[in-house]
Amino acid sequence: MSEHVEHAEHAEHEVNYVKVWAILLCLLVVSILGPFVGIKMVTLITAFGIAIIKAYMVAKNFMHLNIEPRYAIYLLLTMLVFMLLLFAGSSPDIMKHQGRNWVKPLVHSQAEAPAHH
C-alpha cells in the first residue's frame, strides 16, 4: 500500500516539460514582438510582466520550488528582499551624473565631444 501512496504523491508532481517549454517559447515570442507595437505601456507590460511570469514558471516547474520545504521559499524571498535593498541603497548615487567627489568620465566626455554630422 505504501508504494501506491508514493506513486500517487509522485503523480501529483509530474510536469509535462514539453508543454511548459512550449508556453515559455510562446511567451518569448510575445515579449519579442511587444516592442514592435510602438506603445510604451505595451512594451513595458510585455517586457516585465512576461518576464515575471516566465521566472515563476521556471522556478515552479524546473527548480521545483513548489514541492520544496517551506523554508526554501522563505530563503528565496529573503534573498530577493536583500537584493532590492542593495539596489535601493546604491541606485541614488550610481544613477547621478555628478556630485561631491563623483564624476562619470564617460558622460562628461560625450557631452564635451563635438557632434559629427
Short mmCIF file of the C-alpha atoms (twelve columns), coordinates in Angstrom:
data_MODEL
# 
_entry.id   MODEL 
# 
loop_
_atom_site.group_PDB 
_atom_site.id 
_atom_site.type_symbol 
_atom_site.label_atom_id 
_atom_site.label_alt_id 
_atom_site.label_comp_id 
_atom_site.label_asym_id 
_atom_site.label_seq_id 
_atom_site.Cartn_x 
_atom_site.Cartn_y 
_atom_site.Cartn_z 
_atom_site.pdbx_PDB_model_num 
ATOM 1   C CA . MET A 1   0.000  0.000  0.000   1 
ATOM 2   C CA . SER A 2   2.845  2.408  0.702   1 
ATOM 3   C CA . GLU A 3   4.087  2.008  -2.885  1 
ATOM 4   C CA . HIS A 4   0.645  3.031  -4.144  1 
ATOM 5   C CA . VAL A 5   0.651  6.127  -1.902  1 
ATOM 6   C CA . GLU A 6   4.170  7.089  -3.008  1 
ATOM 7   C CA . HIS A 7   3.178  6.656  -6.654  1 
ATOM 8   C CA . ALA A 8   0.057  8.797  -6.132  1 
ATOM 9   C CA . GLU A 9   2.119  11.550 -4.493  1 
ATOM 10  C CA . HIS A 10  4.678  11.377 -7.287  1 
ATOM 11  C CA . ALA A 11  1.933  11.554 -9.924  1 
ATOM 12  C CA . GLU A 12  0.734  14.852 -8.453  1 
ATOM 13  C CA . HIS A 13  4.138  16.425 -9.043  1 
ATOM 14  C CA . GLU A 14  4.711  15.192 -12.584 1 
ATOM 15  C CA . VAL A 15  5.135  18.025 -15.034 1 
ATOM 16  C CA . ASN A 16  4.832  17.923 -18.789 1 
ATOM 17  C CA . TYR A 17  8.122  19.675 -19.536 1 
ATOM 18  C CA . VAL A 18  7.465  19.924 -23.261 1 
ATOM 19  C CA . LYS A 19  4.205  21.781 -22.569 1 
ATOM 20  C CA . VAL A 20  5.965  24.161 -20.149 1 
ATOM 21  C CA . TRP A 21  8.749  24.711 -22.703 1 
ATOM 22  C CA . ALA A 22  6.153  25.481 -25.420 1 
ATOM 23  C CA . ILE A 23  4.421  28.010 -23.150 1 
ATOM 24  C CA . LEU A 24  7.773  29.639 -22.337 1 
ATOM 25  C CA . LEU A 25  8.584  29.768 -26.048 1 
ATOM 26  C CA . CYS A 26  5.243  31.445 -26.838 1 
ATOM 27  C CA . LEU A 27  5.827  33.984 -24.068 1 
ATOM 28  C CA . LEU A 28  9.279  34.665 -25.507 1 
ATOM 29  C CA . VAL A 29  7.770  35.397 -28.908 1 
ATOM 30  C CA . VAL A 30  5.198  37.743 -27.352 1 
ATOM 31  C CA . SER A 31  7.899  39.571 -25.373 1 
ATOM 32  C CA . ILE A 32  9.981  39.995 -28.539 1 
ATOM 33  C CA . LEU A 33  7.053  41.207 -30.642 1 
ATOM 34  C CA . GLY A 34  5.674  43.528 -27.922 1 
ATOM 35  C CA . PRO A 35  8.047  46.446 -28.612 1 
ATOM 36  C CA . PHE A 36  7.166  46.389 -32.332 1 
ATOM 37  C CA . VAL A 37  3.666  47.652 -31.473 1 
ATOM 38  C CA . GLY A 38  5.241  51.006 -30.590 1 
ATOM 39  C CA . ILE A 39  3.121  51.687 -27.495 1 
ATOM 40  C CA . LYS A 40  5.302  52.266 -24.454 1 
ATOM 41  C CA . MET A 41  2.860  50.692 -21.982 1 
ATOM 42  C CA . VAL A 42  2.509  47.536 -24.087 1 
ATOM 43  C CA . THR A 43  6.293  47.301 -24.284 1 
ATOM 44  C CA . LEU A 44  6.656  47.610 -20.509 1 
ATOM 45  C CA . ILE A 45  3.934  45.047 -19.837 1 
ATOM 46  C CA . THR A 46  5.397  42.570 -22.291 1 
ATOM 47  C CA . ALA A 47  8.948  43.116 -21.070 1 
ATOM 48  C CA . PHE A 48  8.420  42.984 -17.320 1 
ATOM 49  C CA . GLY A 49  5.093  41.215 -16.948 1 
ATOM 50  C CA . ILE A 50  6.025  38.298 -19.134 1 
ATOM 51  C CA . ALA A 51  9.498  38.127 -17.572 1 
ATOM 52  C CA . ILE A 52  7.918  37.716 -14.142 1 
ATOM 53  C CA . ILE A 53  5.565  35.009 -15.431 1 
ATOM 54  C CA . LYS A 54  8.435  33.154 -17.115 1 
ATOM 55  C CA . ALA A 55  10.597 33.365 -13.981 1 
ATOM 56  C CA . TYR A 56  7.726  31.978 -11.903 1 
ATOM 57  C CA . MET A 57  7.167  29.122 -14.335 1 
ATOM 58  C CA . VAL A 58  10.855 28.203 -14.376 1 
ATOM 59  C CA . ALA A 59  11.097 28.330 -10.566 1 
ATOM 60  C CA . LYS A 60  7.933  26.265 -10.149 1 
ATOM 61  C CA . ASN A 61  8.419  23.655 -12.849 1 
ATOM 62  C CA . PHE A 62  12.170 23.285 -13.368 1 
ATOM 63  C CA . MET A 63  13.526 24.274 -9.941  1 
ATOM 64  C CA . HIS A 64  10.607 22.518 -8.189  1 
ATOM 65  C CA . LEU A 65  10.201 25.237 -5.576  1 
ATOM 66  C CA . ASN A 66  6.541  24.324 -5.200  1 
ATOM 67  C CA . ILE A 67  7.456  20.959 -3.636  1 
ATOM 68  C CA . GLU A 68  10.473 22.125 -1.612  1 
ATOM 69  C CA . PRO A 69  10.219 22.612 2.139   1 
ATOM 70  C CA . ARG A 70  8.667  25.919 3.182   1 
ATOM 71  C CA . TYR A 71  11.990 27.333 4.406   1 
ATOM 72  C CA . ALA A 72  13.371 27.257 0.833   1 
ATOM 73  C CA . ILE A 73  10.668 29.732 -0.222  1 
ATOM 74  C CA . TYR A 74  11.458 31.952 2.774   1 
ATOM 75  C CA . LEU A 75  15.147 31.824 1.917   1 
ATOM 76  C CA . LEU A 76  14.418 32.837 -1.679  1 
ATOM 77  C CA . LEU A 77  12.181 35.715 -0.579  1 
ATOM 78  C CA . THR A 78  14.817 36.890 1.913   1 
ATOM 79  C CA . MET A 79  17.448 36.976 -0.845  1 
ATOM 80  C CA . LEU A 80  15.095 38.964 -3.088  1 
ATOM 81  C CA . VAL A 81  14.443 41.491 -0.310  1 
ATOM 82  C CA . PHE A 82  18.179 41.926 0.280   1 
ATOM 83  C CA . MET A 83  18.757 42.360 -3.452  1 
ATOM 84  C CA . LEU A 84  16.090 45.080 -3.602  1 
ATOM 85  C CA . LEU A 85  17.572 46.783 -0.540  1 
ATOM 86  C CA . LEU A 86  21.029 46.776 -2.164  1 
ATOM 87  C CA . PHE A 87  19.596 48.308 -5.331  1 
ATOM 88  C CA . ALA A 88  17.539 50.894 -3.411  1 
ATOM 89  C CA . GLY A 89  20.545 51.873 -1.317  1 
ATOM 90  C CA . SER A 90  23.063 52.172 -4.130  1 
ATOM 91  C CA . SER A 91  20.997 53.394 -7.085  1 
ATOM 92  C CA . PRO A 92  20.548 57.031 -5.963  1 
ATOM 93  C CA . ASP A 93  24.321 57.514 -6.041  1 
ATOM 94  C CA . ILE A 94  25.076 55.382 -9.082  1 
ATOM 95  C CA . MET A 95  22.398 56.939 -11.277 1 
ATOM 96  C CA . LYS A 96  23.620 60.521 -10.686 1 
ATOM 97  C CA . HIS A 97  25.877 62.012 -13.330 1 
ATOM 98  C CA . GLN A 98  27.773 64.259 -10.953 1 
ATOM 99  C CA . GLY A 99  28.061 65.159 -7.302  1 
ATOM 100 C CA . ARG A 100 30.542 65.598 -4.484  1 
ATOM 101 C CA . ASN A 101 33.628 63.513 -5.377  1 
ATOM 102 C CA . TRP A 102 31.579 61.779 -8.052  1 
ATOM 103 C CA . VAL A 103 32.291 62.080 -11.746 1 
ATOM 104 C CA . LYS A 104 31.263 59.802 -14.574 1 
ATOM 105 C CA . PRO A 105 34.036 60.350 -17.147 1 
ATOM 106 C CA . LEU A 106 32.120 58.710 -19.984 1 
ATOM 107 C CA . VAL A 107 29.130 61.041 -19.540 1 
ATOM 108 C CA . HIS A 108 31.368 64.118 -19.402 1 
ATOM 109 C CA . SER A 109 33.435 63.060 -22.437 1 
ATOM 110 C CA . GLN A 110 30.251 62.526 -24.504 1 
ATOM 111 C CA . ALA A 111 28.897 65.930 -23.504 1 
ATOM 112 C CA . GLU A 112 32.155 67.677 -24.486 1 
ATOM 113 C CA . ALA A 113 32.672 65.806 -27.753 1 
ATOM 114 C CA . PRO A 114 31.694 67.757 -30.883 1 
ATOM 115 C CA . ALA A 115 28.714 66.433 -32.770 1 
ATOM 116 C CA . HIS A 116 29.614 64.687 -36.035 1 
ATOM 117 C CA . HIS A 117 27.287 65.370 -38.947 1 
# 
